[in-house]
């Protein structure tokens, strides 16, 4: 196969990688992507300027109403390159259809990059140290949501108020870890809002109505740790945040809880050989970094489940 044809295949595989989506990954909900032309970038921290109420009335011949800019806090940083390769032996390639094998390799390495991004984002937002005391809550004892007398609706309302008091906006996004979701959908208070609570579980759509949060997703992704044990990326926690829904028009000047800054068109698929050219490697390369740019626009609820909970001893809410 000629060099030109190889380039065409690599371009095709790059498009495949850019369109690849794993539904288990939800980090994009909290970390929408901003494209950058350069790897060296300025990150702007969130401020309240976009949410101030200004005096806009003007009398005839009066001076215009001029905003006093608060300015941006920013720091300069460099995006990080990530890459991952998949080996294909020439004998495997001879036994399989070449393009299908390369497509499989492309999906594997692309998924690997996305899994790393998911974990990076989850680690950032589930770290209590990244929040002020007003924007986090660690549940304990009977306040945990597996207790009959627990009040998840009240906890979420308090979290929403904490955010709105800081940024004058209600959060519009919630990520619930799988363990937290398992207990939430069985919670007595929430089930009491369903007409036939004895036989029904709380659904995601119902939860959006109860909590008045338009975008709620469940974090279900899993990774294997160094010992080969499968571990959930999204812990027993709930993250609320305000994230602007601006689509492709979004820029770093739009206030948000977090962003992933990605170099434009950085996600590429190529191939290289080594070991006497008997092994070919399909390689995915991406350049990005996730950032928490406005921690005041987020709220972390940890320890949703009480690990010592015993249903037989639960006399709360009776």
C-alpha distance (Angstrom), angle and dihedral (degrees) to the residues before:
residue distance angle dihedral
X1 . . .
X2 3.79 . .
X3 3.78 127.7 .
X4 3.80 92.4 -108.8
X5 3.79 91.9 54.3
X6 3.82 90.4 48.3
X7 3.80 89.3 53.7
X8 3.80 90.6 50.5
X9 3.80 91.4 51.5
X10 3.82 91.6 48.1
X11 3.81 90.5 50.4
X12 3.81 90.0 49.7
X13 3.81 92.1 48.7
X14 3.82 89.9 48.6
X15 3.81 89.3 56.6
X16 3.80 89.3 48.6
X17 3.80 89.8 52.7
X18 3.81 93.2 49.0
X19 3.78 90.7 52.2
X20 3.80 94.6 45.3
X21 3.80 114.3 117.3
X22 3.79 130.2 178.4
X23 3.80 109.3 -160.5
X24 3.80 91.1 -150.3
X25 3.80 90.4 68.5
X26 3.80 115.3 87.1
X27 3.82 103.9 162.2
X28 3.81 90.3 105.6
X29 3.82 87.6 68.8
X30 3.82 90.0 65.9
X31 3.81 98.8 25.5
X32 3.81 107.7 44.1
X33 3.78 113.8 -172.2
X34 3.79 125.8 -102.3
X35 3.80 116.6 -168.4
X36 3.80 118.2 -134.0
X37 3.79 127.9 -166.2
X38 3.80 91.7 -152.6
X39 3.80 136.1 44.2
X40 3.80 92.4 -136.0
X41 3.80 106.7 70.9
X42 3.79 144.3 167.8
X43 3.81 115.3 -122.6
X44 3.80 114.6 -152.6
X45 3.77 119.3 -150.3
X46 3.77 120.9 -136.3
X47 3.81 119.4 -94.0
X48 3.81 134.5 176.6
X49 3.79 96.4 -115.7
X50 3.80 93.6 103.8
X51 3.81 92.0 55.8
X52 3.81 102.8 44.8
X53 3.80 119.3 118.1
X54 3.79 108.3 -128.8
X55 3.78 133.2 -161.0
X56 3.80 100.2 -109.5
X57 3.82 102.0 165.4
X58 3.79 115.0 110.1
X59 3.79 128.4 -170.0
X60 3.80 122.4 -142.8
X61 3.83 111.6 -73.6
X62 3.82 90.7 1.8
X63 3.77 122.7 133.0
X64 3.80 119.2 -92.1
X65 3.78 118.8 -97.5
X66 3.78 106.8 -104.9
X67 3.80 124.3 -160.2
X68 3.79 117.1 -130.9
X69 3.81 100.7 -136.1
X70 3.79 115.8 -132.7
X71 3.76 91.3 -155.2
X72 3.78 128.1 -137.3
X73 3.76 128.4 -81.8
X74 3.75 106.7 -141.3
X75 3.75 142.2 166.4
X76 3.76 129.5 -162.9
X77 3.77 119.6 -124.6
X78 3.79 141.4 158.6
X79 3.79 125.2 -116.9
X80 3.80 118.7 -118.0
X81 3.79 125.2 -120.1
X82 3.81 117.7 -132.6
X83 3.79 124.9 -171.0
X84 3.79 138.8 169.8
X85 3.82 131.8 -177.5
X86 3.80 134.5 -155.4
X87 3.85 119.3 -154.6
X88 3.81 122.6 -133.9
X89 3.79 118.8 -173.7
X90 3.80 115.8 -143.2
X91 3.82 89.1 -120.2
X92 3.80 91.0 55.5
X93 3.77 89.3 49.6
X94 3.81 91.3 51.5
X95 3.80 91.6 51.7
X96 3.80 95.2 46.2
X97 3.79 134.9 50.7
X98 3.79 103.2 -90.1
X99 3.80 99.4 -136.4
X100 3.81 94.2 45.1
X101 3.79 91.3 50.5
X102 3.79 90.9 49.5
X103 3.81 90.1 47.7
X104 3.79 89.2 53.8
X105 3.80 90.7 49.4
X106 3.81 90.4 47.9
X107 3.79 92.1 53.1
X108 3.81 92.1 47.8
X109 3.81 95.7 51.7
X110 3.82 92.8 40.4
X111 3.79 90.6 51.7
X112 3.80 88.8 49.0
X113 3.80 91.6 55.8
X114 3.80 91.7 46.4
X115 3.80 92.0 49.1
X116 3.81 89.9 53.1
X117 3.81 90.3 50.0
X118 3.81 90.8 48.8
X119 3.80 91.9 53.2
X120 3.80 93.7 45.3
X121 3.79 90.7 53.9
X122 3.81 94.1 43.2
X123 3.81 91.6 50.5
X124 3.81 90.8 52.1
X125 3.80 97.2 50.0
X126 3.81 96.4 39.2
X127 3.81 93.6 53.5
X128 3.84 108.1 100.3
X129 3.81 89.6 -156.4
X130 3.81 89.1 71.1
X131 3.82 92.1 64.6
X132 3.79 135.3 66.4
X133 3.79 117.7 -116.9
X134 3.82 90.2 -101.5
X135 3.80 92.0 57.7
X136 3.78 103.2 52.9
X137 3.79 139.8 57.5
X138 3.80 131.4 -170.5
X139 3.78 109.9 -157.4
X140 3.79 119.4 -143.6
X141 3.78 139.3 174.1
X142 3.79 116.9 -11.3
X143 3.81 92.6 -6.0
X144 3.83 88.2 73.7
X145 3.76 111.4 105.2
X146 3.79 97.4 -117.1
X147 3.82 90.0 70.7
X148 3.79 117.1 94.3
X149 3.80 92.5 -129.8
X150 3.79 96.5 48.6
X151 3.79 119.7 121.4
X152 3.81 111.4 -144.6
X153 3.79 92.0 163.3
X154 3.80 90.8 56.4
X155 3.81 92.3 46.0
X156 3.81 91.4 51.3
X157 3.81 91.8 46.4
X158 3.81 90.3 52.5
X159 3.81 90.0 49.5
X160 3.80 91.6 49.9
X161 3.80 90.7 49.6
X162 3.81 91.2 50.1
X163 3.80 90.1 55.3
X164 3.81 96.2 43.4
X165 3.82 91.2 50.1
X166 3.80 88.6 57.0
X167 3.82 101.7 41.8
X168 3.84 105.5 14.0
X169 3.82 89.7 -120.1
X170 3.79 131.7 98.9
X171 3.81 115.6 -125.4
X172 3.79 112.9 -99.9
X173 3.81 99.5 -171.2
X174 3.79 134.4 61.2
X175 3.80 130.0 -178.7
X176 3.80 115.5 -164.3
X177 3.78 121.0 -166.8
X178 3.80 115.2 -126.9
X179 3.82 93.4 -112.1
X180 3.79 91.0 50.4
X181 3.81 90.6 48.0
X182 3.80 91.8 52.8
X183 3.79 91.2 59.4
X184 3.81 96.9 36.6
X185 3.78 95.0 58.6
X186 3.82 89.6 53.7
X187 3.81 96.6 43.8
X188 3.80 112.8 131.1
X189 3.80 95.7 -137.5
X190 3.78 93.2 51.3
X191 3.80 93.7 43.5
X192 3.81 89.9 52.3
X193 3.79 87.0 68.0
X194 3.81 89.7 63.9
X195 3.81 116.2 83.4
X196 3.81 93.5 -130.5
X197 3.79 100.6 34.4
X198 3.80 95.4 163.6
X199 3.78 94.4 69.0
X200 3.79 104.6 24.6
X201 3.78 135.3 78.9
X202 3.78 125.4 -148.8
X203 3.81 110.5 -94.8
X204 3.76 127.2 -147.8
X205 3.81 91.5 -112.4
X206 3.79 91.3 52.5
X207 3.79 90.3 48.6
X208 3.81 90.1 56.2
X209 3.80 89.1 55.6
X210 3.80 95.0 45.4
X211 3.80 95.9 46.5
X212 3.83 94.0 33.9
X213 3.78 91.8 -133.5
X214 3.79 113.8 136.5
X215 3.80 99.5 -154.9
X216 3.82 117.6 45.6
X217 3.81 121.9 162.3
X218 3.79 133.9 175.5
X219 3.81 118.9 -127.7
X220 3.81 105.2 -137.9
X221 3.81 103.3 154.0
X222 3.81 120.0 127.5
X223 3.80 134.5 -164.6
X224 3.81 134.5 -169.9
X225 3.80 114.5 -115.5
X226 3.81 126.1 -143.9
X227 3.81 90.1 -80.7
X228 3.79 93.0 51.9
X229 3.80 92.1 -107.4
X230 3.79 116.3 141.9
X231 3.81 112.4 -120.4
X232 3.79 130.4 -176.5
X233 3.80 113.8 -117.4
X234 3.81 93.2 -152.4
X235 3.78 107.9 58.1
X236 3.78 132.9 -154.8
X237 3.80 90.4 -61.4
X238 3.79 147.3 102.0
X239 3.81 124.4 -137.5
X240 3.81 122.0 -162.9
X241 3.78 121.5 -169.5
X242 3.76 146.6 160.4
X243 3.81 110.4 -119.5
X244 3.82 121.6 172.8
X245 3.78 115.1 -120.3
X246 3.78 97.1 -144.4
X247 3.81 100.7 131.9
X248 3.78 116.1 -157.0
X249 3.82 92.1 -12.7
X250 3.80 92.0 69.0
X251 3.81 117.1 122.9
X252 3.78 136.3 -179.9
X253 3.83 88.6 -100.0
X254 3.81 92.4 66.5
X255 3.82 110.3 96.2
X256 3.79 113.2 -115.3
X257 3.78 142.9 150.7
X258 3.80 93.3 -115.9
X259 3.79 145.3 -13.3
X260 3.77 140.2 -162.6
X261 3.80 108.2 -138.4
X262 3.81 109.6 -154.2
X263 3.77 127.9 -177.7
X264 3.77 108.9 -114.6
X265 3.82 113.2 -95.8
X266 3.80 89.9 -6.1
X267 3.80 94.1 136.5
X268 3.79 103.5 92.8
X269 3.79 136.1 160.3
X270 3.79 119.9 -147.6
X271 3.78 137.7 153.4
X272 3.78 135.3 -131.4
X273 3.78 136.7 175.3
X274 3.78 137.9 -140.4
X275 3.82 139.4 153.3
X276 3.79 93.1 69.5
X277 3.81 92.5 -42.7
X278 3.81 91.5 -75.9
X279 3.81 92.4 114.4
X280 3.79 122.6 53.9
X281 3.79 122.1 -163.0
X282 3.80 125.2 -148.8
X283 3.81 105.4 -152.8
X284 3.79 131.1 -164.7
X285 3.81 118.1 -160.0
X286 3.78 127.1 -172.7
X287 3.82 133.7 168.1
X288 3.80 117.2 -151.5
X289 3.80 145.7 118.6
X290 3.83 128.6 -156.4
X291 3.81 116.1 -135.8
X292 3.80 136.2 -169.0
X293 3.79 99.1 -140.8
X294 3.80 100.5 167.3
X295 3.79 114.4 25.3
X296 3.82 89.7 171.5
X297 3.81 86.8 67.5
X298 3.80 91.0 61.8
X299 3.79 139.8 62.9
X300 3.82 130.1 -161.2
X301 3.81 123.9 -151.4
X302 3.82 111.3 -170.8
X303 3.82 135.0 -174.0
X304 3.79 95.5 28.5
X305 3.82 89.5 168.0
X306 3.79 125.4 55.5
X307 3.82 104.2 -135.4
X308 3.83 89.8 -153.6
X309 3.80 94.4 51.5
X310 3.82 115.1 140.2
X311 3.79 115.6 -172.4
X312 3.81 92.4 -156.5
X313 3.80 91.0 58.9
X314 3.81 95.3 44.2
X315 3.79 106.5 112.4
X316 3.82 95.0 155.0
X317 3.77 118.3 118.6
X318 3.79 93.2 18.6
